[in-house]
Amino acid sequence: MTSKTLNQFLDDCIAELKENGLYNAIDVVQGANGPVITIDGVEKINLSSNNYLGLAADNRLKAAAKQAIDSHGVGSGAVRTINGTLDLHIQLENKLAQFKGTEAAISYQSGFNCNMAAISAVMDKNDAILSDSLNHASIIDGCRLSKAKTIRFGHSDMKDLRQKAKEAAESRAYNKIMVITDGVFSMDGDIANLPDIVAIAEEFDLITYVDDAHGSGVTGNGAGTVKHFGLEKRIDFQMGTLSKAIGVVGGYVAGKANLINWLKARSRPFLFSTALSPADTIASAKALEILMGSTELNEQLWKNGTYLKGELKKLGFNVGVSETPITPCIIGDEKQAQMFSKRLFEEGVYAKAIVFPTVPRGTGRVRNMPTAAHTTEMLNEAVSVYEKVGKELGII
Ligand SMILES: *Cc1c(COP(=O)(O)O)cnc(C)c1O
């Protein structure tokens, strides 16, 4: 057998994706991300962003970013340990620690990068990681990078977690054992059972790691899922992103001072990749200031989420088990989910189909992400389009 050329490989793979309806054409958004976006010159009600609080184009963040560019330029100049640590980074990290109720925090260039960095700085081939089966791709990759033994437990299945934790602990095969979970699962909008996870972790001396990318700014009056359950003192790693509710870009880990010091000494994206830019850093700090100063945006987000979910449910859509503003409409068949999304688009609603492998096969869905910035009129318009398309395709 001769080996494939790159072109043969790519042609085969892309053809297969297209055949299975899994090839995603990427739309170009003209202008800012907000509750209404423009694509090909046409306005659409946007129900696909993670811009939960509408901060991505907030005037206060924009003003802060412009000021930071004037005072600190556009780039950090180096990795943090060489001479890229700006006073702005320290200000941001102090605010993050305050926001999360921890001793310290460290920022990274993205949430994805954070999981690459933090898991492998602490876990190695002599360790084991208990990982929820629906954890985010960046957790899966971070675990792989660490070379620890990954042991998957059923999604939010506490019996399975306890059993596997017990087996791992009693085997005495591992130096350290970690349990890692999303705080909010973004495909269904359900919240991790952190009280039980913490109880199991304390029973078997597990390290605890919560990736709260979709919880921060959303749950716990905005402070996140760990705060929602009052577990700030009992979770070792509180990881989050600055790119979703915070509206900018970047990631962070909050925890005890010794953990943060170790990550500053040993985590590779911190040591070998240039720090967040001044504008991103200060805009993120501004967002945290807004969040810590008022729950107004958070309340509006929940109000909009509850409203949209209620209206779609009334129409007969299956909105699943969401406990957060995330509102999936589960359709099932992949191709039908994609057709549904396409028809919504043509009618002026931007809500993307999410299909295998992002969600299990046969659970294709259109996922709606209402934000604090949507008006009731926008949501009503979206609901009436849902009704029209739902009837047309025989879904309701
Ligand atoms: C989005 C997301 C990330 C990655 O965050 P970025 O800042 O976008 O890189 C990590 N974990 C989870 C659970 C996410 O949803």
The ligand as an SDF file (V2000), in Angstrom:
LIG
                    3D

 15 15  0  0  0  0  0  0  0  0999 V2000
  -15.2690   27.8510   25.3760 C   0  0  0  0  0  0  0  0  0  0  0  0
  -14.7370   26.9130   26.3640 C   0  0  0  0  0  0  0  0  0  0  0  0
  -13.3730   26.8360   26.6090 C   0  0  0  0  0  0  0  0  0  0  0  0
  -12.3720   27.6240   25.7990 C   0  0  0  0  0  0  0  0  0  0  0  0
  -12.4070   28.9740   26.1160 O   0  0  0  0  0  0  0  0  0  0  0  0
  -11.7750   30.0350   25.0980 P   0  0  0  0  0  0  0  0  0  0  0  0
  -11.4830   31.1980   25.9520 O   0  0  0  0  0  0  0  0  0  0  0  0
  -12.8010   30.2930   24.0650 O   0  0  0  0  0  0  0  0  0  0  0  0
  -10.5420   29.4210   24.5320 O   0  0  0  0  0  0  0  0  0  0  0  0
  -12.9220   25.9840   27.5930 C   0  0  0  0  0  0  0  0  0  0  0  0
  -13.7860   25.2310   28.2900 N   0  0  0  0  0  0  0  0  0  0  0  0
  -15.1190   25.2640   28.0850 C   0  0  0  0  0  0  0  0  0  0  0  0
  -16.0220   24.4120   28.9230 C   0  0  0  0  0  0  0  0  0  0  0  0
  -15.6360   26.1050   27.1090 C   0  0  0  0  0  0  0  0  0  0  0  0
  -16.9410   26.1370   26.8980 O   0  0  0  0  0  0  0  0  0  0  0  0
  1  2  1  0
  2  3  1  0
  2 14  2  0
  3  4  1  0
  3 10  2  0
  4  5  1  0
  5  6  1  0
  6  7  2  0
  6  8  1  0
  6  9  1  0
 10 11  1  0
 11 12  2  0
 12 13  1  0
 12 14  1  0
 14 15  1  0
M  END
$$$$
